[in-house]
Amino acid sequence: MNPIWGNLIGAGIVLMTVVFVAIWYWAWRPRHKRKFDAMARLPMHDTDEDDR
């Protein structure tokens, strides 16, 4: 196997790690807290509209 494949695979792993960390950082930013808290409470909303 050509040794260049090892370098390409390594670069791909580094790229995937950077993308993962960037998404993690985006999701945990403080400005998203209110929106994520509201979305977390959605399943707990009790609506009586289904019973009518």
C-alpha positions in Angstrom: 0.0 0.0 0.0 1.2 3.5 -0.8 2.4 5.4 2.3 0.4 8.5 1.2 -2.8 6.6 2.4 -1.6 6.8 6.0 -1.2 10.6 5.7 -4.6 11.0 4.1 -6.3 8.9 6.7 -4.6 10.8 9.4 -5.7 14.1 7.9 -9.2 12.8 7.6 -9.3 11.9 11.3 -7.9 15.3 12.3 -10.6 17.0 10.2 -13.4 14.9 11.7 -12.1 15.7 15.2 -12.0 19.4 14.5 -15.6 19.2 13.1 -16.7 17.3 16.2 -15.2 19.8 18.6 -16.7 22.7 16.6 -20.2 21.2 16.8 -19.7 20.5 20.5 -18.6 24.1 21.1 -21.5 25.5 19.1 -24.0 23.4 21.0 -22.7 24.3 24.5 -22.5 28.1 23.9 -24.4 30.0 26.6 -26.6 31.8 24.1 -28.2 28.5 23.2 -29.2 27.6 26.8 -32.6 29.2 26.8 -33.6 27.6 23.5 -32.4 24.2 24.5 -34.1 24.4 27.9 -37.4 25.3 26.1 -37.0 22.4 23.7 -36.2 20.0 26.6 -39.5 21.0 28.3 -41.7 20.4 25.2 -42.4 16.7 25.8 -43.6 17.6 29.3 -46.2 20.0 28.1 -49.6 18.8 29.0 -52.1 19.8 26.4 -55.8 18.9 26.7 -56.5 19.6 23.1 -56.0 16.0 22.2 -58.8 15.0 24.6 -61.4 17.2 23.0 
